[in-house]
């Protein structure tokens, strides 16, 4: 996650903005507890390495790690709420190789199978083109100011399943 954040955002955000963005990113253990998180690995030079991770959430928290303020870990109701795509990260050496698409499809399929009719996410500026290309549409933007004073924009996006 860390290398993905630091490297993949460089073309979109200043170093101060990347630092601020990290305040709303990171590990969310409820995804692991709920068994809704996926890891994509490969073997390189005889060693297994993680090339991507991401998943979907059936809880109301839209984005953020365990440390993020304002979380709502109550369960969403598939009859009225959207599922969430959460914590998508691709290793910088593996971007544009289909890892993100695979993770997104796994999450969408699992959410659909769980009875959800819609899915939403909180995208970074760097992730926005990826999600737009996969049928998501913007429904709003949350502006956060990091501890360092830099802005951090989270783009709320939604898609029908």
N, C-alpha and C positions, 0 to 999 in steps of 0.2 A: 504494500500500500504506500509506504513512504516514498520509495523510489518512483512509483507511478505519479504520485502527487508532485514531487519535486521536478521531475523531468517532463512529464506530459503537459504540464500547464505553462511551461516557459514561453511558448509561442503566443500565449493568450493573456498572461498576467505578469505583473511586475513581481520581483522577489517579495516585496512587502505584502502584495495582494495574495500571493501563494501562502505566506505565513498566516495571514488572516483567514484564508480558506480552510486551513488545517483545523481551525477551532470548530468547524461544523463537519468534519470528516473523521473517519477512523473506524475501529472495530466496534461492532454492536453485537454483544454476546447473545442477545435474544434471537438473532438470526441463526446462530449455531445451535442454541437450545431448541429452537423450533424446527431444526433440520431443513431450513429453507435457503441455505447458503451453499454455493458451489465453488469448487477450486479446480482450475485447469492446470494440469502438470504435463511436463514432457521430460524426456531423458536426454541430457547433453553431456557428452564426455563421460558417460557412465554414471552420472549423478542426476537424481530427480530434482527438477526445479519447478517452482510455481511460475506460470506465465500469465495467469489472470485469476480473478476471483470476483464474485458478485452473486446476487440472489434476489429473492423477493421476500416481502414481509407481509404477514397477516395481522400485524399490529398497526396502530394508528400513527406511530412515529414515521414521518416522511423522510427524514434524513438525519445524519449525525451519528457519532459514535457514543459509547457509553458515557463519555464526559460532556456531551452536548446538553446545554440547558434547554428546558421546555419540552422534554420528551413526554410522550403519552404511550405507555407500553400496554394499554388495554387492547384487546383483540377487536379487529374490524369485523363488521357483519357483512358477509358477501351479498346479502340481499339489498343493502343500501350503500355500502362503502366500497371504495376501490382498494385493491391490493396495492402494494408498493414495490417498485424496483429499488433495490438498496445496495449501497457500497460496491459499486462497480469499479474495478481497477484492472488495468492491463500493464504488464511489464513493458517499459519503453522499447525494448528490443523486439517486442512481439505485436506492436500496434499495426493495424491494417493487415492483419493475418487471419481475421475472422474470430478471434477470441471473444471480443465484446459482443459480436452478433450471436455467437453460440450461447454465451451467458444470458443475454437478453431473451433469446428464444426459450431457453430452459426455464427461466423465471416466469415468462408469460404463459407458457404451457402449464406449468405447475399451478399458477394462480387460476387459470381457466379451469383446470381439473378440480380445483378446490371450490369451484362455484362462483368465482368472481367474474363480473361482466365488464369491469374496467380496471385499469391499472394506472398508477401515477408515480411520479418520481420528482426528486429535487436535483436538478442538473447544475453542474458547474458551467461556466462560460465555455470551457474547453470541450465539454461533453455535448453541448447544445446541437452542433451540426450532426453528430452521430444520431441523436434521438430524433431530430427532425426527419432525417433520411429514413428512419424506421417507423414513421407514421405517428409520432407523438406531436402534440400541439401545445403551445404555451398557454397557460391559464393565469399566470401571474409571476411576480418576482418579489423575493424577500431580500431586503437589504440589511446586512449586518455590518457593524463596524467592529473590526478586530481590536484586540487589546493594544496593538501597535498603531491604531488610528486608521488603518487602511480599510477600504471597502471590500466586502465579500458579498457577491451576488449569488443567490440560489434561485434558479429558474424552475418554477413549478410547471410540470408538463403532465399531460394525460393522454390516454389512448383507450379506445374501446377494444375489448377482447371479443 
